[in-house]
Amino acid sequence: MKKNKILDKIMEIANAMGQNKYLSSVSGGLMGTLPILMMGSVALLLAVLPIKPYTDLIAAIGLQPMLRTASRVTTNLIALYASFTIAYRLADKNSVLPLPPALLGVFCFFVTTPMAMVETDASVAYYLDSNWMGAKGLFAAIIAALLSCKLYCFLFEKKITIKMPDSVESIVASSFASLVPAIITAITFTLVSWIFTFTPWGSFTECIYTLVSLPLSNMTDSIWCLVILVLVQQILWFLGISGSLVIMPFIASLYLPLDMANMEAAAAGAVNSELPNIVGKAFYNCFAGIGGTGGTLSLCILLILFAKSKKNKLMGQMTTLPGVFCINEPVVYGYPMVLNPVMFIPFMLTPIVQILVAYIAIASGLFPRLMGTQITFGFPVGIQGIIAGGWQIALLQILLLALGVIIYYPFFRISEKIALADEQKGDAA
């Protein structure tokens, strides 16, 4: 009874986190920047592809600077895009017309971000420092987007708006309705920006970077932080809850900036060994469960190659191809992995061993660091590795897949014996 109460409490907390509109807005907003990030990633890959005849050609025809520009205006401006998409998602979840608060999110991020100044004999020019528009300013952009949108939605819900007659067109009426909440929110953040000029940091964005971004960056750069997150993910999946959805807001907000820092370094001409981070969101995507959460593609390979029971043979045929594309719900719920005591140990252990071995292999210099290229869900194992870090990373994925097969094998044998015994009982009956 006590055990059931504990499980119920865990599931209740996990469900609450998964349904939290602020966490899901951050996760959804950052995922919304993926098309932009992919464009920038591809442009950067094409600009720095280590093939000398190719790089000489694109430099000679003037294409290389354009490719680097495409990277700079995408990955190097991630905070700008995120301030819009996160506010948009949160407004949508509050059933408020999302475009005005999304634009307001960008304004509030801009107004709380320090501007650079250039003095000449004739005039003074101010401009937004692109350093704060990238990974360095991402956490400030997230906070500014959430707070500004929350304030806007609060004012809107309290009907602190301009009410137009019913005869006015809806698009005009909605524009006027947004004026008062937008003005109050803009003034509030302008005052906040002014107040922060009297602090040691000088601006809201610099304060967030110093007190939040830097400590979190130092913490998440450790592989053990990722190990803990993956372990939580696996426990939740074992209980039947989508652990990936629960931890994705943390993965996106904590590890995407590390990828952006790598891409900015690569765009600046840093060689692979000089990239600042080993761990990042791309590292998580490539190694934290190859073929799906729990590294279940390794189990699928065992099922399709060695299963003798009818059930497991069919399961292998049904799950292996989706597993190659990192779709593993059929094996998680169909084998099942959920609440299966036989598979508890390998389901927990495989992704953790895979990320630890990958980290050691990259840290030792045997394999290259990942540049931070962002990849959409569904790319097959191997191709995913090639895009993320070249053929060496694809090879590392295959080696870790084989390691997963070794981890799963003894537990697969136990499960196979149980399945055969059940089938024999059924035939006898």
MINU-300845 format. One record per residue (C-alpha): x, y, z; residue in three letters. Coordinates in steps of 0.1 Angstrom, whole numbers, plus 2048, in hexadecimal, padded with zeros to 3 digits. Last residue first. Example, Ala and Ser with C-alpha at 12.3 -4.5 7.8 and 13.67 -1.06 7.14 Angstrom:
BEGIN
   xx   yy   zz  residu
  889  7F5  847     SER
  87B  7D3  84E     ALA
***
This chain:
BEGIN
   xx   yy   zz  residu
  7DA  6FC  71E     ALA
  7FA  6ED  714     ALA
  7FF  707  6F8     ASP
  7F9  723  712     GLY
  811  714  72A     LYS
  82B  711  70F     GLN
  826  735  705     GLU
  82B  740  729     ASP
  84B  72C  72C     ALA
  858  73B  70C     LEU
  850  75F  718     ALA
  861  758  73A     ILE
  880  74A  729     LYS
  882  767  711     GLU
  880  780  72E     SER
  89D  76F  73F     ILE
  8B1  76F  71F     ARG
  8A9  793  719     PHE
  8B6  79B  73B     PHE
  8D7  78B  733     PRO
  8D9  79D  711     TYR
  8CF  7C1  71B     TYR
  8F1  7CC  726     ILE
  903  7BB  708     ILE
  8EA  7CA  6EF     VAL
  8EF  7EC  6FF     GLY
  914  7E9  6F8     LEU
  90C  7E2  6D4     ALA
  8F7  802  6D2     LEU
  914  814  6E3     LEU
  92B  808  6C7     LEU
  911  813  6AD     ILE
  90E  836  6BD     GLN
  934  839  6BE     LEU
  935  831  699     LEU
  91B  84C  691     ALA
  930  864  6A7     ILE
  94F  85C  692     GLN
  93C  860  672     TRP
  936  885  679     GLY
  92B  898  698     GLY
  906  89F  69A     ALA
  8FD  898  675     ILE
  910  877  674     ILE
  902  86D  696     GLY
  8DE  872  68B     GLN
  8E5  85E  66C     ILE
  8F2  843  683     GLY
  8D1  83E  696     VAL
  8B5  849  67F     PRO
  8A8  86D  680     PHE
  886  86D  691     GLY
  888  88C  6A8     PHE
  897  8AB  698     THR
  8BD  8B1  69A     ILE
  8CF  8CE  6A9     GLN
  8F4  8D0  6A1     THR
  907  8D7  6C1     GLY
  92B  8D2  6B4     MET
  92E  8B0  6C4     LEU
  950  8A9  6D1     ARG
  966  891  6BD     PRO
  96D  86D  6C6     PHE
  98C  85D  6D6     LEU
  995  87F  6E6     GLY
  992  872  70A     SER
  974  889  711     ALA
  962  87A  6F2     ILE
  966  855  6FC     ALA
  960  85D  721     ILE
  940  870  719     TYR
  933  855  702     ALA
  93B  83A  71C     VAL
  927  84E  736     LEU
  90A  855  71E     ILE
  907  830  714     GLN
  90A  824  738     VAL
  8EE  83A  743     ILE
  8D9  831  725     PRO
  8DD  80B  72C     THR
  8DA  80B  752     LEU
  8B6  815  759     MET
  8A6  7FE  73E     PHE
  8C0  7E4  744     PRO
  8B7  7E2  76A     ILE
  891  7E5  767     PHE
  88E  7CB  74B     MET
  885  7AD  761     VAL
  870  7C2  778     PRO
  858  7CD  75B     ASN
  845  7EB  769     LEU
  846  7FC  746     VAL
  860  7EA  730     MET
  845  7D7  71E     PRO
  84A  7C7  704     TYR
  82D  7DC  6F8     GLY
  82F  7FC  70C     TYR
  855  803  70A     VAL
  858  7EE  6EA     VAL
  83D  800  6D6     PRO
  847  822  6E6     GLU
  86A  81F  6D7     ASN
  86C  838  6BB     ILE
  891  841  6B7     CYS
  891  83D  691     PHE
  8A4  81C  694     VAL
  88A  813  6AF     GLY
  86E  816  696     PRO
  880  7FC  681     LEU
  886  7E4  69E     THR
  864  7E6  6AF     THR
  84B  7D1  69B     MET
  863  7B5  690     GLN
  872  7B2  6B3     GLY
  850  7B1  6C3     MET
  845  795  6AB     LEU
  864  781  6B5     LYS
  85D  789  6DA     ASN
  83A  77C  6D9     LYS
  842  75D  6C5     LYS
  85D  753  6DD     SER
  87F  74C  6CD     LYS
  88E  76E  6CE     ALA
  8B3  770  6C2     PHE
  8B6  788  6A5     LEU
  896  79D  6A6     ILE
  893  79E  6CB     LEU
  8B8  7A4  6D1     LEU
  8B8  7C1  6B8     ILE
  899  7CF  6C9     CYS
  8AB  7CE  6EB     LEU
  8C7  7E3  6DD     SER
  8AE  7FB  6CE     LEU
  8A1  7FF  6F2     THR
  8BC  818  6FC     GLY
  8A6  81F  71A     GLY
  895  83C  708     THR
  897  838  6E3     GLY
  8AE  829  6C9     GLY
  8CD  833  6DC     ILE
  8C4  83D  6FF     GLY
  8D6  85C  70B     ALA
  8F0  85B  6EF     PHE
  8E7  870  6D1     CYS
  8CB  886  6DE     ASN
  8DD  88C  700     TYR
  8FD  896  6EE     PHE
  8E9  8AE  6D7     ALA
  8DA  8BD  6F7     LYS
  8FD  8C3  704     GLY
  91A  8B2  714     VAL
  93D  8B5  706     ILE
  93F  8DB  70A     ASN
  958  8F7  701     PRO
  961  8EE  6DD     LEU
  987  8F0  6DC     GLU
  98D  8CB  6D3     SER
  977  8D0  6B4     ASN
  98A  8EE  6A6     VAL
  97D  911  6AE     ALA
  976  927  690     GLY
  95D  940  69E     ALA
  940  92B  68F     ALA
  94E  90D  6A3     ALA
  94E  922  6C3     ALA
  92A  92E  6BD     GLU
  91F  90A  6B6     MET
  92F  8FE  6D6     ASN
  91F  91A  6EA     ALA
  8FD  912  6DA     MET
  901  8ED  6E4     ASP
  907  8F8  708     LEU
  8E9  90F  707     PRO
  8D3  8F2  6FC     LEU
  8DE  8DE  71B     TYR
  8CC  8EF  738     LEU
  8AC  8FC  727     SER
  8A6  8DF  70F     ALA
  8B0  8C3  727     ILE
  89C  8D3  744     PHE
  87C  8D8  72E     PRO
  882  8B5  721     MET
  881  8A5  743     ILE
  85C  89E  746     VAL
  856  897  721     LEU
  873  87D  720     SER
  865  86D  740     GLY
  845  863  72E     SER
  834  852  74C     ILE
  82F  82D  74D     GLY
  842  826  76D     LEU
  860  81A  75A     PHE
  85F  83A  746     TRP
  860  84F  766     LEU
  87E  83B  772     ILE
  88F  83F  751     GLN
  88B  865  750     GLN
  897  869  774     VAL
  8B6  854  76A     LEU
  8BB  86A  74C     VAL
  8BA  88A  761     LEU
  8D3  87B  77A     ILE
  8EB  870  75F     VAL
  8E9  893  74F     LEU
  8F3  8A3  770     CYS
  90F  889  773     TRP
  91E  893  751     ILE
  929  8B4  75F     SER
  924  8D2  747     ASP
  901  8D4  757     THR
  90F  8E2  778     MET
  927  8FC  769     ASN
  90C  907  751     SER
  8F3  909  76D     LEU
  90A  91F  781     PRO
  911  935  763     LEU
  8ED  938  758     SER
  8DD  940  779     VAL
  8EF  95B  78E     LEU
  907  96A  774     THR
  8F1  965  755     TYR
  8D2  970  767     ILE
  8E3  98F  774     CYS
  8F1  997  752     GLU
  8CF  995  743     THR
  8BF  9AB  75D     PHE
  8D9  9C6  758     SER
  8F6  9D8  769     GLY
  902  9BA  77C     TRP
  90D  9CC  79C     PRO
  8EA  9DB  79E     THR
  8DF  9FF  797     PHE
  8D9  9F7  772     THR
  8C2  9DB  77D     PHE
  8A8  9F5  788     ILE
  8A7  A03  764     TRP
  8A1  9E1  755     SER
  885  9DA  76E     VAL
  876  9FB  765     LEU
  876  9F2  740     THR
  868  9D0  749     PHE
  84A  9E0  75B     THR
  845  9FA  73F     ILE
  843  9DE  725     ALA
  82B  9CA  73A     THR
  814  9E8  740     ILE
  815  9F1  71B     ILE
  80E  9CD  710     ALA
  7F1  9C8  728     PRO
  7E2  9EA  71C     VAL
  7E6  9E4  6F7     LEU
  7DB  9C0  6F4     SER
  7B6  9C8  6F2     ALA
  7BD  9E1  6D7     PHE
  7CC  9C7  6C0     SER
  7B1  9AE  6C9     SER
  796  9C7  6BF     ALA
  7A7  9CF  69E     VAL
  7AA  9AA  695     ILE
  786  9A4  6A1     SER
  777  9BF  68A     GLU
  765  9DB  69D     VAL
  73F  9D8  69F     SER
  741  9C7  6C2     ASP
  74E  9E8  6D1     PRO
  772  9E8  6DD     MET
  77D  9DF  700     LYS
  7A0  9ED  709     ILE
  7B0  9D5  722     THR
  7B5  9CE  747     ILE
  79D  9B1  743     LYS
  7AC  99E  761     LYS
  7B5  982  749     GLU
  7C8  99B  733     PHE
  7DB  9A9  750     LEU
  7E5  986  75B     PHE
  7ED  97C  737     CYS
  805  999  733     TYR
  816  993  755     LEU
  81B  96E  74D     LYS
  828  976  72A     CYS
  841  98F  738     SER
  84C  976  753     LEU
  850  958  73C     LEU
  861  96B  71F     ALA
  879  97E  737     ALA
  882  95D  749     ILE
  889  94A  728     ILE
  89C  968  719     ALA
  8B1  96B  739     ALA
  8B9  946  736     PHE
  8C3  949  712     LEU
  8DA  968  715     GLY
  8FB  956  713     LYS
  8EE  93C  6FB     ALA
  8E9  957  6E0     GLY
  8DA  97A  6E0     MET
  8F0  986  6FC     TRP
  910  982  6E7     ASN
  8FD  994  6CB     SER
  901  9B5  6DD     ASP
  8E3  9CA  6D5     LEU
  8EE  9EC  6C7     TYR
  8F4  A0F  6D2     TYR
  905  A29  6BC     ALA
  915  A4A  6CA     VAL
  91B  A67  6B3     SER
  934  A7E  6A1     ALA
  956  A75  6AF     ASP
  94C  A51  6B2     THR
  93F  A3C  6CF     GLU
  933  A19  6CD     VAL
  91B  A0B  6E7     MET
  910  9E9  6F0     ALA
  8ED  9E2  6FE     MET
  8E6  9CF  71D     PRO
  8C7  9B8  71D     THR
  8A8  9C0  731     THR
  898  9D4  714     VAL
  8A0  9B9  6FB     PHE
  891  99D  710     PHE
  872  9B1  717     CYS
  86E  9BA  6F2     PHE
  872  995  6E7     VAL
  858  98A  701     GLY
  841  9A7  6F5     LEU
  842  998  6D2     LEU
  836  977  6E1     ALA
  81D  989  6F7     PRO
  80D  999  6D8     PRO
  80E  979  6C3     LEU
  7FE  961  6DB     PRO
  7D9  96A  6DC     LEU
  7D2  95F  700     VAL
  7C6  93B  708     SER
  7DF  939  725     ASN
  7F1  91C  713     LYS
  7F3  932  6F4     ASP
  803  94E  709     ALA
  81D  935  716     LEU
  825  928  6F4     ARG
  82A  94B  6E5     TYR
  83F  957  702     ALA
  856  939  6FD     ILE
  857  93E  6D7     THR
  860  963  6D8     PHE
  87A  963  6F4     SER
  888  943  6E4     ALA
  88F  955  6C2     TYR
  8A3  970  6D3     LEU
  8B6  958  6EA     ALA
  8BF  942  6CC     ILE
  8D0  95F  6BA     LEU
  8F2  94E  6B5     ASN
  8E1  92F  6A8     THR
  8CD  941  68D     THR
  8DC  962  681     VAL
  900  956  687     ARG
  8FB  935  675     SER
  8EE  946  656     ALA
  90A  95E  658     THR
  923  941  659     ARG
  913  933  639     LEU
  915  955  629     MET
  93A  958  632     PRO
  941  936  623     GLN
  930  93D  602     LEU
  949  956  5F4     GLY
  952  942  5D5     ILE
  976  93C  5E1     ALA
  96C  934  605     ALA
  952  91A  5F9     ILE
  96D  90A  5E3     LEU
  989  90A  5FD     ASP
  971  8FB  616     THR
  968  8DF  5FD     TYR
  98C  8D8  5F3     PRO
  995  8D7  618     LYS
  97A  8C0  625     ILE
  974  8C7  64A     PRO
  951  8D4  647     LEU
  952  8F6  658     VAL
  939  90A  643     ALA
  922  8ED  63A     LEU
  920  8E3  65E     LEU
  919  907  668     LEU
  8FD  90A  64E     ALA
  8EE  8E9  65A     VAL
  8EE  8F4  67E     SER
  8DF  916  676     GLY
  8C3  906  662     MET
  8BE  8ED  67E     MET
  8BD  909  698     LEU
  8A2  91C  685     ILE
  88D  8FC  681     PRO
  893  8F3  6A6     LEU
  887  915  6B4     THR
  865  906  6BC     GLY
  877  8EB  6D2     MET
  882  908  6E8     LEU
  85F  915  6EA     GLY
  850  8F3  6F1     GLY
  869  8EC  70D     SER
  865  90E  71C     VAL
  83F  90D  718     SER
  83E  8EA  726     SER
  851  8F6  745     LEU
  83A  914  74A     TYR
  81A  900  742     LYS
  821  8E5  75B     ASN
  811  8C6  74C     GLN
  831  8B0  74C     GLY
  83A  8BD  76F     MET
  818  8B5  77D     ALA
  819  893  76D     ASN
  83A  88C  77C     ALA
  82F  897  79F     ILE
  80F  882  79D     GLU
  822  864  790     MET
  83B  867  7AD     ILE
  81E  86A  7C6     LYS
  80C  84C  7B7     ASP
  82C  837  7B9     LEU
  831  841  7DE     ILE
  80C  839  7E6     LYS
  810  817  7D4     ASN
  82F  80F  7E9     LYS
  81C  818  809     LYS
  800  800  800     MET
***
